[in-house]
């Protein structure tokens, strides 16, 4: 293996190629282990969700946020529910109020087709 090609004369070293490949592979594994991957968890809601069901889903969302994941809240409209977007906004505001102590809005996405969503980060 050529160590320094710019030197006069060029410096070379005799190495075991298999050992060199093994060491490079180990370095890559260590670097991969040190990486931090941000997970995105999603909770899907409907505009006419009942209180208890909403609180159950928000408790799961709170656990996801405390574990370090980002949380995506998606509100799906079906059929004639699309004419009552105000109900969807009320549900989204309620979600923000309930999770205000552990989360802050990273990205607020308005109505896209039949979905309304927002992404929350842990504080």
N, C-alpha and C positions, 0 to 999 in steps of 0.2 A: 504494500500500500504506500502511496506517495504521501508523505507527511507535509512537506513544504515545497511546492513546485517552483517557487520564485527564487529559491536559494541557488547559489552557484557552488558546486554542483547540486542538483536537486536531491533532497533527503528522502530516503525510502525506508520502510520498516517491513519486516517479514511478520505476517500475522496469520492466525487461523481464521479463515473467512466465516466458518460456522459460528465461532465464538463471537466474532464481530456482529453478525446478524442477531445472535441471541441477546447481546447487550443492548442493541438498538431496540429490539422488541420489548425488553424489560423497561427501558426508558419511556417508551410509548405507553406502556401499561401504567406506569407511575404517574405520568402526566394526565392520562385519562381518568385515573382515580381522583386526582386533585381537582378536576373540573366540577363546577357546580351547575347542575341542570335545573332550571326553573320549571316546575310542573304547573300546568294549567288545568284546574278542575272546573267542571261545568255543572250548574244547577239549572234545570229547566222548569219554568213555571207557566201557569195559565192565568188569564186575567180574573177568572172567577174562582180562584183557589180559596179554600176555607182557611180560617185562622190557624187551626191546629196543624193542618198540613203544611202551611207556610212556616210555622215555627219549627216544625220537625226538620224541614229542608234547610232552614237558616241555621239550626244547631249543627247540622252536618257541615254547612259552609263555614261556620265559625271554627270547627275542628280543622278543616282544610287550611284556613288562613293561619291558625296558630301553628300548624305543622310547617308553614313556610311556603305554601303553594299560592299561586294566584287563583282568583275565583272569577269565573265568568257566569253572570246571571243572564239567562236567556228567557224572554217572555214570548210565548208563541200564541198567535191568534188563529182561530179557526172560523170559517164561515162568516156569519154575521157579527162575530166578535170584533172584526176589523172596523166596524162602524163605531165602536165604543173604545177608542184609543185612550180616552180619559181614564177608564178603569185600569188599563195597563200602566199608565203613569202613576196612578195611586198605589198600585202594588209595588212598583219600582221605588217610589219614595218611602214606602213602608220598609222595604228591604234596607235601604240606606239608613233609615232611623235605627233599625234593630242592630245593624252591624257597624254603626258609627264608632263604637268604642274600640273595635279591633281592625277596622278597614277604612281605606280612603279610595276614592274613585281614581283609577288610572286613565280609563278611556270610556267615555260615555257615547254610545252608538245609538242614534235615533232609529226610527222605524226603517227597516230594510225589508221590503216585501211584506211578509207576514210575521216578521220577528223584530223584537226590540231587545237590545242587549247592552250590558256594560261590564267592564273588567275592573275588579277590585284588587288592591294590593294590601298586604298586611302593614299596619303602622309600625 
